[in-house]
Amino acid sequence: MTPGLAGFIAEGSEPQTWDDAVDAALAALAAEFGVVPERTPGEHGGTRRTTWLDTFDWRLHKAGLTLEYAPGRGGSELLLAGNGGDGSGAGDEELAQPVARWQASRPLLLPDLPDGPVTARIAGLVAPRALLPVVSTTTVTTVYRLLNSDGKTVARLHVARPSLDGSRPAGRASTGSATPQPVPLPARLTITAIRGYLGPARRAVRLVNAVPGLQTTVDQPLAYALRALGRRPGDYSNKVDADITAAMSASAAAAAILLRLLDTIEANVRGVLADTDSEFLHDLRVSVRRTRSALKLCGDALVGMPVEELAMFAAEFKWVGDMTTPTRDLDVHLLDFEQTARGLAAAKPDDLEPFRAYLEQRRRREFRALSRGLRSERFVTLLSEWRIRLTKIRQDAQKPGRRSRNRSGQFTGDAAGTAGVLAAERTRIAFTKVARRGAAITPETPAEALHDLRKRAKELRYALEFFAPLHDPGDYGKVVGDLKRLQDCLGEFQDTEVQVHEIRTLAAAMLAAGEAPAVTLLAMGEITAGLAVRQRAARADFERRFTAFADVEGQRRMSALLRGGTA
């Protein structure tokens, strides 16, 4: 986008309307300026193809950055622009990085990116996600010089006519062509000032601003290109941001939460099957785990779903979770591999290469099994039937006179069956479980008790996330912050134990297969020793973390949060 004094975009939905608005702007400017097309396109004129890149979960957009790939005969480049993420203009940045023999049409992981300032800037933001092509446009820009009475150039008008490359906006019928056709986008006009002639440039802005069919805009071209596809920047998130209120029925709220989780599961299946990056599987697994917790926490609020059917769906989602576990566990080992290898003291990083090769081999085998499961009729039917049932429950719950049922199976009236009451009751139960079980843990308590406490803490975290829209953001942030620090400690304790067990199992398998050199086994032993040290440190830190979460002050914060959520 050409930086300028002001930007405008043509209104309406038809290309002819856009052309008419551009002609009207040129006529309005011609009344006070000489309007002369530039003889040569210059830096911002001519034809330019642009592909915008971001991760599936919009990490660059969330950081206030946009990344463009611009191919050109004189050399292609990556262009990174941003405002620091706060929209204030402070900290504006623009970086360019030449690239050669690049294919922006395919996913690109961090190792696929060439070294340079753009790669260095975004590396910490995007990894381990892949950069994906979000949308591509071809823009034909005409530049006009605006002349004063002395024939001097006092401003410039840039008229950009973009089109989507080989795309169709959402809802538009196919043309029947085997190759998708370009889709025109609204024309964009930008006035740029010439040093020393700010006054005439501002006058040009006022003239264009008065032209019917044009409106001022500060949005990036990316937003308009996505809008034509029925999308928007940041339109995917793995957060549980269901549209619920405290006054709505408990059944409608529970269905809305579960439907939102189903949206996330479905959104990630394609990326998992394409093996685009490891986070697709991670987000799918988290949403499956949240679904199972939601069924446990508030499944009985789903009016019209028999207990037997609820148990069937719970068992099916457990099957999905179990199916994804082996591949995800191997992903975790591989994601941490480089850092683990660099941390070796006695062994050398190269000593672990046979271990890496074995992990990759196992991962390929487990991924094939996962792919078969996700393509199976059982999985496809599960998601389809689950959506149908939840949609009907939500629709029925919105009808007057519906009732909810409590954990004893007794139906209660509308007043008692609100989302606010459900949130307070189930969150309080989950908190009480964490507080009681955590208080019973001593230095002599077996590790299994801490593993169980981690599960209960996850259930509490999910309950808080499910009903977050009902809570005061300040109170919610304090409670979740304390809980997250406790979860980090419990997670470190269990994850290190699991990893030690997995590495020992893998070492035995490698040894049995004759694929384990002695130096590799020694290096793997060094890794397990380091994990054991981390586990002991986490155990020693537990009491401090738990006290900060569940002491008198922590209980007061939770009570304040739940009182606000019932309003």
Residue pairs with C-beta under 8 A, 6 or more apart in sequence:
1 7
1 188
1 190
1 220
1 221
2 44
2 141
2 158
2 160
2 190
2 192
3 192
4 158
4 190
4 191
4 192
4 193
5 155
5 191
5 192
5 193
5 201
5 202
5 205
6 190
6 191
6 205
6 208
6 209
6 216
7 188
7 189
7 190
7 191
7 216
7 217
7 218
8 25
8 188
8 189
8 190
8 208
8 209
8 214
8 215
8 216
8 217
9 186
9 187
9 188
9 189
9 214
9 215
9 217
9 219
9 224
10 17
10 18
10 21
10 22
10 186
10 187
10 188
10 189
10 213
10 214
11 17
11 21
11 186
11 213
11 214
11 215
12 18
12 21
12 186
12 213
15 184
17 213
18 161
18 184
18 186
18 187
19 187
20 213
21 187
21 211
21 212
21 213
21 214
22 159
22 187
22 189
24 211
24 212
24 213
24 214
25 157
25 189
25 207
25 208
25 211
25 214
26 35
26 144
26 157
28 207
28 208
28 210
28 211
29 35
29 144
29 146
29 157
29 204
29 207
29 208
31 207
32 203
32 204
32 207
33 146
33 147
33 148
33 154
33 155
33 200
33 204
34 145
34 146
34 147
34 148
34 151
35 144
35 145
35 146
35 147
35 157
36 144
36 145
36 147
37 142
37 143
37 144
37 145
38 45
38 142
38 143
38 144
38 145
38 156
41 141
41 143
42 143
44 141
44 143
44 158
45 141
45 142
45 143
45 158
46 140
46 141
47 138
47 139
47 140
47 141
48 70
48 138
48 139
48 141
49 70
49 71
49 136
49 137
49 138
49 139
49 165
50 68
50 69
50 70
50 136
50 137
50 138
50 139
50 221
51 68
51 69
51 70
51 104
51 105
51 133
51 134
51 135
51 136
52 66
52 67
52 68
52 69
52 133
52 134
52 135
52 136
52 222
52 225
53 60
53 67
53 68
53 69
53 104
53 108
53 131
53 132
53 133
53 134
54 60
54 61
54 66
54 67
54 131
54 132
54 134
55 126
55 129
55 130
55 131
55 132
56 129
56 130
56 132
56 236
56 271
56 276
56 277
56 279
56 280
57 129
57 236
57 237
57 238
57 279
57 283
58 233
58 234
58 235
58 236
58 237
59 125
59 126
59 129
60 66
60 67
60 82
60 122
60 125
60 126
61 233
61 234
62 85
62 234
63 82
63 85
63 125
64 82
64 83
64 84
64 85
64 86
64 87
65 80
65 81
65 82
65 85
65 122
65 125
66 80
66 81
66 82
66 220
66 222
67 78
67 79
67 80
67 118
67 122
67 131
68 78
68 79
68 80
68 81
69 76
69 77
69 78
69 79
69 99
69 102
69 104
70 76
70 77
70 78
70 79
71 102
71 104
75 98
75 100
76 98
76 99
76 100
76 102
77 96
77 97
77 98
77 99
78 96
78 97
78 99
78 116
78 118
79 94
79 95
79 96
79 118
80 93
80 94
80 95
80 96
80 97
80 118
80 121
80 122
81 92
81 93
81 94
81 95
82 92
82 93
83 89
83 90
83 91
83 92
83 93
84 90
84 91
84 92
84 93
93 121
95 117
95 118
95 121
96 117
96 118
97 114
97 116
97 117
97 118
97 119
98 116
99 114
99 116
100 114
104 133
104 136
105 133
106 133
107 130
107 131
107 132
107 274
107 276
107 277
108 130
108 131
109 128
109 130
109 131
109 277
110 119
110 123
110 126
110 127
110 128
113 119
113 123
113 131
128 277
128 278
128 279
128 335
129 277
129 279
130 276
130 277
132 276
134 222
134 226
135 164
135 167
135 222
135 225
135 226
135 229
136 164
136 165
136 166
136 167
137 162
137 163
137 164
137 165
137 185
137 221
137 225
138 162
138 163
138 165
138 182
139 160
139 161
139 162
139 163
139 221
140 160
140 161
141 158
141 159
141 160
141 161
142 158
142 159
142 161
143 156
143 157
143 158
143 159
144 156
144 157
144 158
144 159
145 153
145 156
146 153
146 154
146 155
146 156
146 157
146 200
146 201
146 204
147 153
147 154
148 154
148 197
148 200
152 197
153 194
154 194
154 197
154 200
154 201
155 191
155 192
155 193
155 194
155 197
155 200
155 201
155 204
156 191
156 192
156 194
157 189
157 190
157 191
157 204
157 208
158 188
158 189
158 190
158 192
159 187
159 188
159 189
160 187
160 188
160 189
160 190
160 221
161 184
161 187
162 184
162 185
162 188
162 221
162 224
162 225
163 182
163 183
163 184
163 185
164 182
164 183
164 185
164 225
164 228
164 229
165 182
166 179
166 180
166 181
166 182
167 180
167 182
167 183
167 228
167 229
168 174
168 180
168 181
168 183
169 183
169 228
169 229
169 230
170 229
170 230
170 231
171 230
172 183
175 181
183 228
185 224
185 225
185 228
186 224
188 217
188 221
188 224
189 208
189 214
191 201
191 204
191 205
191 208
192 201
193 201
193 202
194 201
208 214
209 216
222 233
223 232
223 233
226 232
226 233
226 235
236 267
238 264
238 283
238 286
238 287
239 465
240 257
240 260
240 261
240 290
240 462
240 465
240 466
240 468
241 260
241 468
241 469
242 253
242 256
242 257
242 259
242 260
242 466
242 469
243 256
243 469
244 252
244 253
244 256
244 257
244 419
244 467
244 469
244 470
245 253
245 419
245 469
245 470
246 418
246 419
246 420
246 423
246 470
246 565
246 566
246 567
247 418
247 419
247 420
248 418
248 419
249 303
249 397
249 398
249 402
249 404
249 414
249 417
249 418
249 419
250 298
250 301
250 404
250 417
250 418
250 419
250 421
250 422
251 301
251 302
251 303
251 304
251 393
251 394
251 396
251 397
251 402
251 404
251 417
252 393
252 394
252 397
252 398
252 419
253 301
253 419
253 422
253 423
253 467
254 294
254 298
254 299
254 301
254 302
254 422
255 302
255 390
255 391
255 393
255 394
255 397
256 394
257 294
257 298
257 466
258 291
258 294
258 295
258 302
258 386
258 390
259 387
259 390
259 391
259 394
261 287
261 290
261 291
261 294
262 287
262 291
262 383
262 386
262 387
262 390
264 283
264 284
264 287
265 284
265 287
265 288
265 291
265 383
266 383
268 280
268 281
268 283
268 284
268 287
269 284
269 374
271 277
271 280
272 280
272 281
272 284
272 370
272 374
273 371
273 374
273 375
275 367
278 328
278 331
278 334
278 335
281 324
281 327
281 328
281 331
281 370
282 328
282 331
284 324
285 321
285 324
285 325
285 328
288 317
288 320
288 321
288 324
289 321
289 458
289 462
290 462
290 465
290 466
291 317
292 314
292 317
292 318
292 321
293 458
293 459
293 462
293 463
294 462
294 466
295 310
295 313
295 314
295 317
296 314
296 459
297 426
297 430
297 459
297 462
297 463
297 466
298 422
298 426
298 466
299 305
299 310
299 314
300 307
300 310
300 405
300 406
300 407
300 409
301 404
301 405
301 417
301 422
302 310
302 390
302 393
303 393
303 396
303 397
303 402
303 403
303 404
303 405
304 392
304 393
304 396
305 389
305 393
307 409
309 389
313 382
313 386
313 389
316 378
316 382
317 382
319 378
320 373
320 379
320 382
323 369
323 370
323 373
323 374
324 370
326 366
326 369
326 370
327 363
327 366
327 367
327 370
329 498
329 502
330 359
330 362
330 363
330 366
331 363
332 499
333 359
333 499
333 502
334 356
334 359
334 360
334 363
337 352
337 356
337 359
340 352
340 527
341 349
341 352
342 349
343 530
344 351
344 352
344 523
344 526
344 527
345 526
346 522
346 526
347 519
347 522
347 523
347 526
348 519
348 523
351 517
351 519
351 520
351 522
351 523
352 520
352 523
352 524
353 520
354 510
354 515
354 516
354 517
354 520
355 506
355 510
355 520
355 523
355 524
357 515
358 506
358 509
358 510
358 515
358 516
359 506
362 506
373 379
396 402
401 414
402 414
402 417
403 411
403 412
403 413
403 414
403 417
404 411
404 412
404 414
404 416
404 417
404 422
405 411
405 412
406 412
418 566
419 467
419 470
420 470
420 565
420 566
420 567
421 566
422 467
423 463
423 466
423 467
423 470
423 562
423 565
423 566
424 562
424 563
424 565
424 566
426 463
427 460
427 463
427 464
427 467
427 562
427 565
428 558
428 562
430 456
430 459
430 460
430 463
431 460
431 558
433 456
433 459
433 460
434 453
434 456
434 457
434 460
434 549
434 550
435 550
435 555
437 449
437 452
437 453
437 456
438 453
438 486
438 546
438 549
438 550
439 546
439 550
440 449
441 449
441 450
441 453
441 542
441 546
443 539
447 493
447 497
450 490
450 493
450 494
450 539
450 542
451 494
453 490
454 487
454 490
454 491
454 493
454 494
457 483
457 486
457 487
457 490
458 487
460 483
461 480
461 483
461 484
461 487
464 471
464 476
464 479
464 480
464 483
467 565
468 476
470 565
470 566
471 561
471 564
471 565
472 561
472 564
475 557
475 560
475 561
475 564
476 561
478 557
479 554
479 557
479 558
479 561
482 548
482 549
482 554
482 557
483 549
485 545
485 548
485 549
486 545
486 546
486 548
486 549
488 545
489 538
489 541
489 542
489 545
490 538
490 542
492 534
492 535
492 537
492 538
493 535
493 538
493 539
493 542
496 531
496 532
496 534
496 535
496 538
497 531
497 535
499 528
499 531
500 528
500 531
500 532
500 535
503 524
503 527
503 528
503 531
504 528
506 524
507 516
507 521
507 524
507 525
510 516
510 520
510 521
511 521
548 554
